[in-house]
Amino acid sequence: MKTIGLVMIVKNESRSLRKCLSRAKKLADKIYITDTGSTDDTVKIAEEFGACISTYEWKNDFAGARNYALEQSDCDWNLILDADEYLVSGNKRDLVRFAEKGGSTGAIRRYDSYREDNGEISQSCMYTTRFVPKGTFYEGRVHEQIVSDLPIKPLPLVFEHDGYLQGGKGERNLEILLEELEEKPNDAYILYQVSRTLWLIKDYEQADVYFRAFYREVPDKGTGYRVNGVIAYIYNILGLKKWEDGFRIIENEKSRLGDYADYHFACGTFYTQAIFSDVERYVGYLPEIEKSYLRCLEIGEVPEHEGVKGNGSFKAAYNLGVWFEVNGKRQEALKYYRIAKNQGYRPAGERMKNL
């Protein structure tokens, strides 16, 4: 039977490490933790779980640290996790079956929690390659990626991630990303990460510069990050209120992104804000708001698609409810509020009480 190692790099992770390991320990035969300079109880917590502990001098290079950590493992296959990732579903049998079959690397499904501008906690889904055979390594100083000729296949493992709620990661990553971009100025993936990081920290003007470069360099097909990058670009344009730029991108992407609920949700949001900004100029887009959110519901929540949880279900239904409410269509509004409420979206129930 193939042996499974759990491999992690950590630094000052006492907030989350115990929770992570208490869930993930059942997935592996051995735990390997490389500490990059903790000054809290991180190492002590790792020792409680019987981890094989090593140290590594931090050099502003995540791939370097990951590769060193992987070298410590003598297992046949390795599962790579961060300390703020918590197992929700899946078990060791899933990993062993995958490893015994071989021929591919494994991607976990991860739900990232983040705080909306209105204070609401939302989740976005992503897939990230984290299960690899011994001898596999990383490249990229930040947002590092597995280097492998093996195809990537999804694992039946689901994790939750709360690191983005803690703050500070964007500024830290941006410094390293910009250094990496100097070495590879036309690299579409690095441009994507720089522009998206700037967007997330709400530096829309600077993000726009890099989004333009990303959009110019990224291939039309064959990149898993293109969809997320273009959708983030639309939201960044919305932040800048550059309406004509947004309409152009939306039109350009209809054939490529038409099957993604997150794209249509972004379109519905963009059309709404554009009309509010200048009703007389953009009134012709009014029907597109309803069409966009209805299309979200038609597509639904597609497990294979990355994106924001609810954009193909309760959030789209809620926005349709708001749309019908402001247009005086009470029964239609109640219909869609009820759909959202029945899917556990509390704000929909609050709107229903006011109707």
N, C-alpha and C positions, 0 to 999 in steps of 0.2 A: 504493500500500500504506500502511496506517495505521502511524504511528510509535509506538513503545512507550518510555515513560520509566520508569525505576526510581527511586522517590522515597522518601527515608528521612529521619527525624529521629534524631539521635544525641547522646549525651553520655557520654564516658568508656567507649567500647565496644571498646577495644583487645583485650580478651579474645576477642571473637567476630566482629568486623567483617570481618577478612580471610577467615575461613571462609565467612561469609555471602556476601560479594561474589564470591569465587572460584567459587561455585556459581551465583549469581544473575546474573552479568554477561552470560551468554549469552541471558538472557530479554529484554534491552532494547537499544534503539539508543543511549540515553544514560542516564547515572546522575546523579541530583541528590541531593546530601546537604546537609541543613541541620544545622549543629552548634549546640547550645544551651548551650555553655560547657565543652567538654572541657578537661581539664588533662593528659591522657595523650597517646598517639600516635594517637588516633582520626583526626584530620585528615590526618596524614601517611599513614596507611593508605589513606584515601579517595583521596588524591592519586595513590597508586600505581596505582589502577584508573581513572584519568582522569576522576574524578567532577567535576561542576560543583558547587563548594562555596559555600555561603552561611552566614551566621550569623544567629542569632535570639536575642534576650534572653528567657530562660525566665521565664514568668509564671504558673506553676502551672496551665497550660491546654494540654492535649494537642491539643485541636481547633485552637486558635490556632496552635500550632506546625505541625501537619499542614497547615493551610490555607496558611500562609506557604510551606512547602516545595512544595506543589502549584503555587503561583503561579510558582515558578521554572522549571517545566517548560514547554517549548514543544511537547511531543509531543501527538499526538492522543489517546492513552490512557496512563494511568499505573498502574503496579503499585506498591502501597505495602507496604513491608516494615519489620520491626524488625531490628536488628543481630543478635539472638539467634535468628533464624529461618533455617533452612537447607534449601535445595531438595533434595528426595528424588527426585521424578519430575515430568516435564512439560518442555515446551520452548517456545521462542518461537513456533513454528508454531501451538501451541494458543492462544496469546494473540492472534496475528494473525487467525486464523480467527474467534475470538470477537469481536474488535473489528470486523472487516469485516462480520460479520452484524449487530452492533449490537442495540439494543433492550432491553438488560439490563445490569446490573452483575454482576461476577464474584466468586464466593466461593472462596477457597482452602480446602483441607482441611489442618488443622494438628494435629499430635500433640504435646501438652504433656507433658513429663517432670516428675514430681514424686516426692518421697520419702515413702513410707508411714511410719507410726509404727514399724513393725518394721525400718525401714531399707531395705526393698525399693524399687527404682525402678519406678514404674508409668507408664503413658501414658494420657492421656485425649484423645479426638478432639473437635475442634470445627470449625465452618465460620465463616469471617469474611470479610466483604466487603472486597476489596483491589484490585480491578481496575475502574477507572472512567474514563469519558470526560473529556476536558479540560473544566473549568468546574464539576466536582463538588466539593463541600466537606463538611467535618465539623462536627458539633456535639457538645458534651459535654466537660467539662473533663478527665475521666478516663474510661477505657473508652468513648472517643469512637465515634460512629457516623456512617456516611455519610448525608447528606441527599440523597435522590433519589426521584423518583416511578417510576423504572425498576424492574422486577422483578429479584430476585436469582436468579442461576442458578449452579450449581456449575461450577468450572473443573477440568480434568483435571490440576491441579497439587497436589502434596503436599509439605508442609514439616514439619520437626521443630523444636521450640522447647524450649530448655533454660533459659530465664530464671528459671523458678520454682525451680530448684535452687540459685540463687544467694542467695536470701533478700533481705529488706528491701523488696520491692515492696509487700507488703500494707500495711505501716505508712505508706509514702509515699502510696499511693493512697487509704487510708482518710481521711486528713486532707482531701484535695481532695474526695472524695466527700461527706463530711459537710458541707462548705461548700456544695456543690451542692445537697444535700438541704434545707438551710435555705431555699433559693430555691424548691424544688419539693418540698414535704414529702410529697405524695401520689403522686409519680412512681414507678410500680411498677418500672421498670427501674433507677432509682437505688437504690431500696430493696433490690432483688435484689442489686445489686453491693455495697452496704454490708453486708448480712447475710452474703453469701457470703464477703466479705473477712474479716469477723470470725470466721466459721466456720473459714476456712483458717488463721488465726493462733491458733485454739483458744480464742477468747474466747466460749465457748458461751452464757454468760448474756446478754451484750450482743447477740450475734447473734440470740438468741431474740426479743428485743424487735422487732428489725427484720424478722425472718422473719415474725412474726405480722402486721406491717403489710403486708409484701409479699404475703402470702397473702390478705389482705383486699382489697388493691387490684388485684392482677393479674387480667386478664380470663381467662375459662375457655378461650378460644381466640384464635388470631391473634397470639400472641407466641412467637417462637422460643426465648426464654429461660425460659419457664414450666416446661418439663419439668425442666431442670437445676436451677431454683430450688426446685421442690418436692422433688426427690430430695435436694438438699443440706439442705433443711429437715428431712427424715426423719433424716439422719445427725446433724444438730445436736441434735435431740431425743434421739437415742441417746446423744450425748455427755453430755447432762444427765440421762439415765436417767428421763425423764418418759414412762413406758411408756404410760399411758392416752392422752396427747396423740398419741403416735406411732401407736397403734392407730387412733385416730380419723382421722388424716390418711391412713393407708394405706387405710382403708375408703373414705374420700371419693374417693380417686384411682383406684380399681380400674377404673372405666369409662374414665377419661381416659388413664391411663398403662399400661394392660394390655398394650400391644404393645411396651413398652420393656424390654429386658433389664436395664438399669440400675435400673429401678424394682423389679423382682422380686429383683434381687441385694440391693438395700437392704432389702427386706422380709425376705429370708432371714436377713440379718445381724441385723436388728432382732429378729426372732422368737427367734433363738438367744440373744442377749444378755439379752432379757427373761426367758426361761426360766431361764437361769443365775442371774439375780438373785432369782427366787422361783419355784422349781419347782412348788410346790403351787398357787400362784395361777395360773400361766400354762401349766401342763402341757397344756391343751387345744390350744395352738398348735403342739405337737410335729409333727403331720403337715404343717403349713404350711411348715416348713423345707425338707423334701424337695420339696414341690410348687413352692416358689419357685425353687429352683436348677434343677429339671427344666424349668420354664418358661423360664428363661434359655437353656438349651440348645436348646429348641424354637424360640425366636425367633432365636437365633444372633447373629452380628455383622452388623448391618444397616448397610451403608455410608452410608445417608442419615441415620442417627441419630448424634447426638453422644453421647459417654459414654466410660467407661473401657474401654480395650482389654483383652479377656479376660473381661469380665462376661457375655458371651454365648457364651463358649467355655471356655478353659482354667481361668480362675479359678472359674467356676461348677462345672466338673467336679471341680476340686480340693476345693472346699468340700463337694461331695457325697461325695467319697471320705472326707474327715474325718468327715462325718456318719455314714456307714455304719461306719467304723472304730470310732468311740466307741460305736456300738450293737452291736458284736460281729459285724458282717456282713462278714467278711473278703473274700469273693469279689466282692461288690458294690463294696467299697472299692477293691480292686485294679482293677476294671473302670474306674472313673472316674479313679483316679490314672493309669492307663495312658493314658487319653484326654488328660489334661492333660500328661503327660510327652511324648507324641507330638507335642504342639503346642508343645514347647519350654519348658515350665514346669518349671524345675529342682527346686523344692521337692516336686513330686509324685514325682519319682524318689527323693528322699531318704526320703519317707514309705514308699515301696514297699520299700525296703531293710529297714525296721523291722518289716514285716509277715511 
